[in-house]
Each structure stands twice: as C-alpha cells, then as structure tokens.
Amino acid sequence: MEEMAGVKADVVVEAVHYNQEGKVDWVRVYERIGNAYTDRLIWKRDMLVSRLKKGAKVYAGKRILLLAGSFELGDPIQLVEKDGENYLVTGSDGSDKDSLQTVPIL
C-alpha cells in the first residue's frame, strides 16, 4: 500500500546515479507486480524510459521501514521530450536535462 491515498505506483524510484554528462545512468527501484513489490532492482536509464513510454506510473519515493509493501511517495517522474531528446524529470520540471530533484543521488 502506498502512503498517498488512492495512488498506485507501478515503479518507485529510491535512488539515482548520473553519468559524467549529467544524464541518468541507473536508478534503484521497486516494481509492482500484481499486488506486491519486488526487492530492490537496479535499472539502466533505458529500462526506466521504456516503462514510462509504456504508460507506467513512476514516482520518487522510499520504502517505509518494517512495512515492506508501503512507500512514502514523492513527485511523479515523467519523460519529457524537447528538441528531439528525452529527459527524465520529477514533477512539472520543464528542464532540458535529466533532473530527478527529489530523488537521492548515489
């Protein structure tokens, strides 16, 4: 169960790692499968982009300690296209670069 009432996140992004160019290199996520969430997974940028293109509801968030299927959800993560490039952003950030501002950096 997610902390935000009524929100069903398909993917919860817990942490992000950027490459030297400032693009998301990989993210640490939990993915919902049926009514349960996976253990932590590491996804390359392309996997996250693919899920977003397929319509997955992706949120920044963190697992609530000792409540395995519960999360504190933050901003939604969106795929924004600008000048032919795809950017990963949180909330309504209209950035021209990857900007997951509310996701802790690893």
C-alpha positions in Angstrom: 0.0 0.0 0.0 1.3 3.4 -0.9 1.3 6.3 1.5 -0.5 8.7 -0.9 -4.2 7.7 -0.8 -5.5 6.2 -4.0 -2.2 6.3 -5.8 -1.0 3.0 -7.3 2.7 3.4 -8.3 3.9 0.8 -10.8 7.5 1.8 -10.1 9.0 3.6 -7.1 12.5 5.2 -7.7 14.5 5.2 -4.5 17.9 6.5 -5.7 19.6 7.7 -8.9 23.1 7.8 -10.3 24.1 10.3 -13.0 26.9 9.8 -15.6 29.5 12.4 -16.3 27.3 14.1 -18.9 24.5 14.6 -16.3 22.2 12.0 -17.7 20.6 9.3 -15.5 22.9 6.3 -15.7 20.9 4.0 -13.5 18.2 4.0 -10.8 17.4 1.8 -7.8 13.7 0.9 -8.0 10.9 -1.3 -6.6 8.5 -2.5 -9.3 4.9 -3.5 -8.6 4.0 -7.0 -9.9 0.3 -7.7 -9.1 -0.3 -6.7 -5.5 3.3 -6.9 -4.3 6.6 -5.1 -4.9 9.9 -6.6 -5.9 13.0 -6.3 -3.8 15.4 -3.5 -4.9 16.3 -3.6 -8.6 18.9 -1.7 -10.5 17.7 -0.4 -13.9 19.7 1.3 -16.6 18.2 4.5 -17.9 16.8 2.7 -21.0 14.7 0.4 -18.8 13.1 3.4 -17.0 12.5 5.2 -20.2 10.9 2.1 -21.7 8.5 1.7 -18.7 7.5 5.4 -18.9 6.8 5.1 -22.6 4.5 2.1 -21.9 2.5 4.3 -19.5 3.8 3.1 -16.1 3.1 5.3 -13.2 6.5 6.1 -11.8 7.2 8.0 -8.6 10.1 9.1 -6.5 9.8 7.6 -3.1 11.1 5.4 -0.3 10.1 2.2 1.4 8.6 2.7 4.9 10.8 0.8 7.4 9.3 -2.5 8.5 6.3 -2.2 6.2 7.6 -4.0 3.1 4.8 -3.0 0.7 4.4 0.6 1.9 6.1 3.6 0.5 6.2 7.3 1.0 5.6 8.6 -2.5 7.0 11.9 -3.7 6.8 13.6 -7.1 5.8 11.7 -10.2 8.7 11.0 -12.6 7.9 11.9 -16.2 9.5 11.6 -19.6 9.7 14.9 -21.3 10.7 15.3 -25.0 12.4 18.6 -26.0 14.1 19.2 -29.3 14.1 15.5 -30.1 15.7 14.5 -26.8 14.1 12.6 -24.0 14.6 13.9 -20.4 13.7 12.3 -17.1 12.2 14.9 -14.7 10.3 15.0 -11.4 7.1 16.9 -11.0 6.5 19.5 -13.6 10.1 20.4 -14.1 10.4 21.6 -17.7 14.2 21.0 -17.7 16.3 20.4 -20.8 18.3 17.8 -18.9 17.6 14.8 -16.7 16.6 16.3 -13.3 15.2 14.0 -10.6 15.5 16.6 -8.0 13.6 14.8 -5.2 15.5 11.5 -5.7 18.6 10.9 -3.6 21.8 10.7 -5.6 24.1 7.7 -5.3 
